[in-house]
Amino acid sequence: MLIEPGKLLAKINSPEDLKKLDQTQLVQLCDELRHFIIDNVSVYGGHFGASLGVVELTVALHYIFNTPKDQLVWDVGHQAYGHKILTGRKDVFHTNRMYKGMSGFPKRKESEYDAFGVGHSSTSISAALGMAVASKYKGDDQQQHIAIIGDGAMTGGLAFEGMNHAGVSNSNILIILNDNCMSIDPNVGALKDYLTDITTSHTYNKVKDDVWNILGKISKFGPNAREVISKVENSIKSLLLSQSNMFESLNLRYFGPVDGHDVNHLVSVLDDLKDIKGPKILHCITTKGKGYAPAENGNKTTWHAPGKFDKVSGEIRKKVHEAPQPPKYQDVFGHTLVELAEKNDKITGITPAMPSGSSMNIMMEAMPDRAFDVGIAEQHAVTFSAGLATQGLIPFCNIYSTFMQRAFDQVVHDVCIQDLPVNFCLDRAGFAGADGPTHHGAYDIAYMRCIPNMIIASPMNEAELRDLMYTSQLPREGKAFTIRYPRGQGVMPEWRTPMKEIAIGTGRKIKDGEDVAILTIGHIGNYAVEACEQLEKEGLNPAHYDMRFVKPLDEKMLHDIFSKYKKVITVEDGCLMGGFGSAVLEFMAEQAYAAQVKRLGIPDRIVEHGEQIELHAECNFDPQGIVAAVVAMTEGVLTNK
């Protein structure tokens, strides 16, 4: 089912087509673009509220600036659907986030209009500044560089680092602050309060509008007049709003706040700003989900990425199951953490801006004084957790695997070197699915297991997750404890099992066998169970071991395995380079065993987006891939039988 665009949108295949419209037609175009996004996402799914909130801004940017020569950098990229539709991808937009289809985020390989690939937050200012400095170095003072960053992403430290540099660069960069008080969940922290002060100061805003009008009227008298007005404007802002010079203290010219849904005013403002050289920031006030009442007025977290829904009623379509279904691992984490915290008053919870995604919101609601959302600030989350640990508390720091990459230095320096017992719960480990390579949790085993004073475990099911969490909150001599688990459902509808301690560094034998031993880590072991059942029907009987720990490995179990089996297959939902299979090979080499080892996992290349099972199949560690590996290893056995 292809969605038909509106009359104006149907004619636009590039920004050049957009520029042919009369400015009076832009309001209608925004309406058509908004409905095209609503129609497509309701049928095919995807991110939703963020793109609806920047429809007018997107149209104005492409109308005024000469893209792709003028370069737009969209922070995170959730809000870039309108940008993609206007830049030649309207006809393939229905393939958004599908396997082999269009990426849900800006991507350099996909279009020349995607100036910078994104997926993680807070990168736009630094990237756009690099482009601006490069243009200046090459002698091009006409090219424009625009970073569009949300107020949620502005809480990331990298954004401040970029602004700090931009202020002294004298480069031609425009930072657009898309202020809607939301990231995925509502924003938190002092920056949110500061921006609210600006947007709600009636006296400041009235004078700001007057100054803006004067600036426009006298600009025709030349740069000197503009410079005078700039000084007057800054003085007035400082007098009226005590905090208003935060951006200007970084030497960024501040303009705004402006209505981010008035496309004609945005066109006028951007046209003026285009001629003002140097680093500057435009503060736009927008509404996430704008133009679709259920998203605009309802739960904005739900409407960030609602999945498929009924456009008319706003009802989000959910599969109806006759039998009880297994829970999501994240929910098992959230409920189990509260259970443990009720019995252990030293337990605290920390998340960097993902309370609903990680289910930390369950503890935040039950124990608000013991659970903390620190904003999009993974580095701070880790070191904050380390500080808690120095005082005898037991922090559970829940970060998506892909986002933990940004806090690697803090894990090394602030936690492991100091031998602090911080618990890291890495959600979305392995393939993240439709979010693609920026969100895949492919590397955590490799980058965590190389750090001393680190324990790494991964549960095969919900009961093991509960047991590992229980184990991690028991007293231990230092050492950080990492528990990784995937996005999505587990395998146990009846998951509230009694919790028990698991001896650190011990695995378990799932089934005995002959000829081949399959060693798995984490949830992916359920694929091996399925594969073994199929192989038994074909006359093969491989053994299966759930190793549970990558570090320390269960060496006693490995000695037994390599003493008995000369053919071993390792399976992991993580990168092969330096991962679980590599750890097994290192053990084999160090202990002078000789065996044929086949490693299954994420290969040494960038794997694109798609459903998790599609990506597992592509990389040959789905159930059929495991079956094929066992059969290939035992061809001689099959011949004899």
N, C-alpha and C positions, 0 to 999 in steps of 0.2 A: 504494500500500500504506500504509494508515493504521495507526499503532501504537496499540493499545488500552492505556489506562492501567490501573493497579491499582485495586482496589476502593475504597480511600480517596481516592486521587488523582482518580478519575473524578468524585467529588462536589465537588471543589474548583475553583471558577471565580473565586474572589477570596480575599483574606486573611480576609474575614469568615467564609467557609466554613471556613477553616483554624482559626479561633479556636473553632469549635464542637466541635472534637475534644477529647477528653480528653488530658491530657498523656501518659498511658501509651500513646497511639496514635501518638505522634510518631516513635518508632523505626521502626514499620512504614511510616509515610508516607515517611520518608527513604529507606527501602529501595525503595519503589515509585517515588519521584521519580528516584532514581539509575538504576534500570533503564529508566525511560522515556527518560531522556537517552541512555543507552547504546544502546537499541534504535533511537532516531531517528537518532543520529549515525552508527551503523554502516550504516544504509541510505541516508541522505541526505547525510552528510558534515557538516563544521563543526568548530568548536573543541571540545575534548573534556576534556582533563585538568583544566583550571582549574575548570570548573563542577562536576565530580565532587568536587573537593576542598572545596567550600563548601556542599554539600547541607545538612548539619546546621546550619551557620551561617545559611543562607538561611531555612530553616524556622523557626529560633528567632527571627530578626529579625522576620519577618512575624507570628509568633505573639505576640510581646511588644509590638511597637510598633504604633501606630495608623496604618498606611500607607493611603492616600497623604498624609494630613495630616502625619504624621511622615515625613520625607524621607530616603530611602536614595540615596546617591550611590556608584555602583560604579566604582572606578577601572579604566581601560582598557575593561572590559566583557566580556572573554573569559569571566569567571566568572559571568555573569548569566543563564545559561540557566534554572536552577532558578527564579530570580526571575521570569522571563518566564512560565514555565509556571504558577506559582502566582498570577499576576496577570491571568488571563483570556485567555492566549494559547496555552493547551494545545492547542486544536483546530486552530490554524494553525501549530503549531510545526514541522510537516513542511515548511513553505515557507521555513524559516530560510535566509537568505542567497541565496535564489533570486530571479531577476528578477521584480520586482513583488511579491515575497513579504516576509516578516518580516525586519527587520534583524537581523544577528548581534550588534548592540551595543544598549545602552539608547539610546532615542531619544525625545525629548520629544513629537514629533508622533505617535508610535505609541501612547503610553499615559500616563495621568496618574500611573502608578506609576513611570515613568522620570523622576525628578526632574531629571536632568541628562544631556544627550547626551555620550557619551564614545567613545573609540577610541584616543586617544593616552594615554600614562600620566602619572601624577603630578598630575592635575588635581583629584582628589576633595576633598582637604582644603581647598583654596582655595575651591572651589565651595560645599561644605557650610558653610564658615565665612561666606561671603557670605550664604547663606540664614539662618544662625543670627543674624547681626548684624541682618539685615532684620527677623526676628521680634522681636528685642529692641527694635528701634526702634519697631515697631508695638505694643509692649506685650504681646506674647504670650510668656510665660515657660514655657508648657507644651509647646509644639511641640518635637519632638526632631529632631536633624539628625545623620545617621550617615554617615561616610565609610568605605567598605570599601576598603582599599588593600593591595596585595601588597608583600612585602618587596623585590621587584625594582623596583616603581614607587617605593618609598621612596628609592631612590638618585637619583631625579630632583631637581634643585635646587628646582623649584617646590614639591615636597612639604615641604622644609625651610622655604621661605619661608612656606608656609601654617601650618606648626606654630609658627614663630616669632611670627606674628601671633596665632594662636589662643591662645597662652599668656598674652597680655596683653589679650585681648578680653573676658574674663569672660562669654563666650557659651556657650550650651548646645549643645556639639558633642561627639560621641563619635567618636573615630577607632578603627577596628578594623583592627589590623595582621594581615593574613592571611599568616602566615609559613610558607612551604613550601620555602624555599631555591631557588626557581626563578622566572624570568620565562618566557621561551621557552627560553632556554638557562640553565644553572646560573648563579646569581648570583655576582658577584665583588665584592671590595673590603672595606674595613674595616667597613662596616655589617653585612655578612654575618657577619664574625667576632664582632662585638659581640653580635648577636642569638644567635649560637651560644653565647657565654659565658653569656648569661642562661638559655637553655633547658637547658643542660647542668650548671648549678651546682646540685648536689643539696642542699647546705646551704641555699642561698638559697630553692630551691623548697619545701623542707619548712617553713621558717619563714614563707614567703609564704602557704602553705596555712593554717598556724596563725593568722596574722594575719587572713586573709580570714574564717576561721570566727569569730574573736573579733569582728570588725567586724560580721558579721551578727547575732551573739547580743546585742550590747549596743546595736545601732542603735535598739532600741525605747525607749532612755532619752533619745533626742533628739539634736539636732544637735551639742551640746557634746561628748557622748561620741564621736560620729563624728569630730569634729575632733581630739580627743585621740588616738584610734586612728590617724588619718591621720598625725599627727606621729611616733608610735611606729613605724608601718609604714615611713615614709620613712627614719627613722634606722637601723632594722634593715637595710633594703636597702642603704643607703650603707655600712654596716659590713661586710656580707657580700660585696658585689660592688662592687669599686672603680669599675666603669663604669656601675652601674645607674642613676645619676642623669642619664643623657643626656636622656631625655624630660622628667624632672622639672626639669632645669635650664632647660627651656623653659616651665616652669610648667604642664606637663600631668600630671594625676594618672595614674599608671601602675598598671594592674592586669594580673596575669597572670605568667607565661604560663599559658594554659588549654588543655585538649584541645579542639580545634576539631571533633572528631568525636563528642563526647558531647553529644547534643542536649539531654538533660534538664539537665545541668549548665549548658550555655549558656543555657537558658531561665532558670534560677535566677540566673545571673550578670547577664544582661541586665536582668532584672526589678529587681535591686538597683541596677545602674548607672543605670537610668532615673530613679531618684529622687535621684541625686547631680548637683547643678547644676555648671555650669562646664565647662571643657575637660578632657577625659580621654581616655586611650588604653587599649584592651584588646588584649593580645597573645595571638593565637590560633595554636596550632601545628596545621597541617594537612598533609595529604599530597596532592600533585597526582596525579590519577587514582585517588583513593581508591575502593575497592569494585570495581574491574575489574582483575584481577591483571596482565594484560599491560601496562596503563598504569601501575599502581602500582609494579610491580617492574621494568619494562623501561626503555627509553630514553625519558625524560620529554619530551625535545625532539621526538622522533618523534611521541609521543602528544599533543602540544599541539594539533595539527590534522592528524590522520592521514589524512583523507579517508575513503572508504567502507572498511569492513572486515568480516570474518566475526566475528560476535559470539562464537561458540562457540570457534573456534580462535585468534582474535586475529590472524589473517593479514590484513594490509592489502592490499586489492585494487588491483592495478596493471594498467594496460592492457598487453597483450602485443602487440608489433609484430613483423611478419615482417622488415621492412627496418630498417636502422639509422636512428635518429631524431636530429634535431638536439638539441644540449644546451640546457640553460637558460642564459640570458645570465649569470646569477650564477655558474654553474660555470665558464664561460669566463673570467670575471673572476678567480675564485679560482686556477685553474690557471695562467693567464697571469701573474698577479702573482708566483707562485712562480718561474716561468721567468725573469721579468725580474730578480727579486731574487737569483737564483743568479748572475747575471752582473753585478749592480750592488749592491754592498754598502751603498749609501746608502739603499736603498729600505726603508721601514717601512710597516706596515699598521695601521690604526686602525678600530675599529667600536664603536658605542655599543650593546652588548648584543644584537647580531644576528650573531654569528659563523657560525651555520649558515644563517640566512636569506640572508646576503650572500655566503656561501662564504669568508669570511675565515678560517674554521676550518681551511681547507687550509693556509694560511700559518702559522697558529698551531701546527699540528701539525708542520710541516716546519721552522719557524724560530721557536720560542717566544720567543726574546729580541728578535725584531724585529716582532712582531705583538701588538697590545694590544686587549683588550676593556675599555672604560672604564666599563661599566655604562650604565644608561639616563640618559645625560648628553650629549646632542648638543652643547650649548654648550661643555662641557669638551672634547669630542672635537675640535671645530674649533680652539679656542685651544691645546690640547695639540699639535695638528698644526702650528699656527703656530710654537709654541716649537721643535719639532723642526726646522722649516724654517730658523729663524734660525741653527741650528748646522750647516747644510750638508747635512742629511738630506733625503730625498725622500719625504714622507709621502703615502700613498694613503689618504685618509679616506673610507671607504665608509659612506654613510648613505642609507636609503630617502628618496626624494624628499619624501614627506609629512612625514617627521621632520626633514628639513633646515630646514623652515620655522621650527622652534623655535630655530635657531642663526643666523638671518639677521643679527642684530646683530654676532655674532662674525665672520661672513664679511666684513662691511663693515669693521668697526673693526680686528679683529685680523689679518686676512689682506690684504684688498685695499688698504686705506689704507697699509699697510706694504709693499705690493708683494711679498708673499711667495709663492714658487712651490709652493703647496699644491695637490695633485691631489684633486678631489672626484669620487667615482664614485657617481652617484645611481641606485640600484637602484629598481625599481618605478615608473619614470617613466611618466606617462600613467595610464590607467585601471588600478586595482589589481584590479578584478573584484568578487568576492563580499564583500570587506571594506567596500566602499562608500565614501561621500564622505569619511569621516575618513581613509581610506588612499589615495585617488586622488592620484597625483603630478601634479596638473594645473597647478601654478603655477610650477614651477622655472625654465622658460625666461624667463618674465616677470620674476620677482624676481631672477634672476641677471644677466640681460642689462642691467639698469639700473645695475649697479655697475661703476665704472671698474676697470681692471686685471684684467679677467676674460675668459677664453676659454671659449666654450661650444660643445660638439660633441656629436653623437649618431650612432652607427653604424647603418647599414642592415642589417648582418649581423655574424656572429661575426668574420670576417676584419677588418672595419673596427674592431671593438672592440679587437682585438689590436693593430692598427696605431696606433690612437689612444692606447692605453695605452703602447705603445712610444715614441710621439712625446712623450707627456707626461713621460716620465722622462729625456728628453734635456735637456742644459743649456739654459736660456732666461733671458732678462732678466726676473726677477720674474714677475708675473702668475699668478693662480690659474687652474687649468685644470679645467673641469667637463665630465665625460663622463656623459651620461644614457642609460639603456637600460631597456627595459620588463621587466615580470614575464613569465616564461614562456620558451617555446622560441624558438630562432632558426630559421634556415632551412638550415643547412649541417651535414649529418651528418659530413662530413670537414672539421672546423673547425680543426685544428692547422696552420694555414698559416704559412709563414715571415713574420716581422714586418718591416715596413718603415716608414720615416718618411713621414708625410703633411704636406705643407707647410701650416702653420696658415692657416686662412681660404681653403681651396680645396675646391671641390666637384668633381663628375664628372658627365658626361653619360651617362645610361643608354641613351637612344635619341634619335635625331633625329626630327623630325616636322614637321607643318605645322598652321597655324591656332591651335592651343592648346598652351601649355607647362604641364606639371605640375611644380611644384617641391615636393619633399618633404624632410622632415628626420627621420632616424632609421628605426627598424624599420618604421614605417608606410609607408615607400616600397615595401615588398613588396606592399602592397595596390595601389599604383599600377601596378606591373608586371602584376599580375593584371588590373587594369582595362584597361590598354592592350591586352593580348591579346584581351580581349573586344571592345573598341572596334574593333580591326582587323577582326574578323569582321563588324562592322557598317559597315565602310567608312570609319572614322575613323582618323586617324593622329596622335595627339597626341605631342609630345615629352615626355621625362621627364628631370628633373635631380635627382640626389641631392646636396643642398647641403652636407651633412655638418656645416658650421659655421653657427651662428646669430650668433656674434660671435667674430671679425670675419666678416662676410659675404664671399662671393667676389664682389667688385664687378666684376671683369673678366667673370665669367660672367654676372652680372646685366646688365651693359651689352649683352652679346651677345644675351641673352634679350629685353630690352625693345626692342632695335633690330630684332629679327626678328618678335616676336609681339605682337599687340595684345590677346590674350586669355590670361590667366594664372590658374592655379589653384594655391593653396598648400595643403598638407596637413600637419597636425601632430597628434600625440597629446598636446596641451597646450592651455591656455586661449587663446582667440582674443584676449582683451584683453591687449595688450602682448606677444604671443607672436611666433612666427616669421613668420607672415603679416603682422603689424604691422610687423616689421622690414623686410620686403620693400616694403610700402607706403611706409614712411618713405624708403627709398632711392629709390623711384620719384618721390616728391614732390620730394625734394632735388635729383634729377638732371633734373627737369622732363620726365619721360616721361609719356605719356598712354596708358593701357591699361585695359582692363576686368579687374579682379582679383576673383576669388572666393576667399574664405578658408574652408577646411574645418578644423574642430577642435572643441575642447570649448567649448560656448556659455557665455554669462555667466549661468549658473544652476547650482544644486546638482544634480548627476547622481547618482542613487541607485545601488544595488548591482545586480550581475548579472554574467554571464560577459562577458569583455572584448569578444568579437565582438558580443554583444547591445548593449552600450553604444556600441560604434563605429557599429553600425547605427542606433541611436536618434539619434545625433548626426550621421549622414549622412557619415561618412568611412570606412566600410567599402568594399570594392571596388565594391559596387553604388552606394554614395553617390557615389563618384568618377566612375563611369560616368555617373550621372544628371547630375552637374555639368557634365561635358564635353558631353554631348548637349544640355543646356539652353543652353550657351554657343555651340554650333555648329548651332543649328537651321537657320540660313540655309544652311550648308554642306550639311546633309543634304537640304534641299529641292532644291538645285542638282544633287545626285547622284542 
